[in-house]
Amino acid sequence: MSAPKPSWWQRLWRAGPGWLLGVPLGGVLAFGIGAATVAGFNAGMHYTNSNEFCYACHIGMDTIVEEYQASSHGMNASGVVASCSDCHVPQQLLPKLWVKIKATKDIYHTIVGTYNLENFEEHRSALAMSARDALLVRNSAECKTCHSPDNWLLERQSSAAAGAHSGAFFAQSAGNCVSCHLGTAHNKPR
């Protein structure tokens, strides 16, 4: 009678020392590939959140970039500047990925010429309302990253602003900044 055939696990550990060296080397290789993938993903996310990336399509298309640069978000006395992504891209990973996936349609329309210098004004209102609606759906979360209601000093605001930022009016608007502040970084479309 012959001996039972060893399992794959037993055969693995009976293999020569060369095979045993391959197991940790494979683990190191898998870790290295994973680390490079994560680093590349993070670099891509960081680059696509930069103003330079946004300007690649938006500069020269109309006055969007110039409006932003002249606004309180692009230039102010304190020197704190919000980038395009600070207002238009969520901070959380999955919502951020969803926004970036949806933005590929704008790249497509720019490439095929749907949006260009000659016809941008006729599309501007719909695009602005789309951006506003996105902020409304996310309850102006991007605004509140910098402008936290918990940190407001209502006594230092004008009486109109303090009244709007407290009590029933603020609750009625569900704290959505763009309900009142549409046209802060860009001119309101006609």
Secondary structure, 3 states (H helix, E strand, C coil): CCCCCCCHHHHHHHCCHHHHHHHHHHHHHHHHHHHHHHHHHHHHHHHHCCHHHHHHHHECCECHHHHHHHCCCCCCCCCCCCCHHHHHCCCCHHHHHHHHHHHHHHHHHHHHCCCCCCCHHHHHHHHHHHHHHHHHHCCCHHHHHHCCHHHCCHHHCCHHHHHHCCHHHHHHCCCCHHHCCCCCCCCCCC
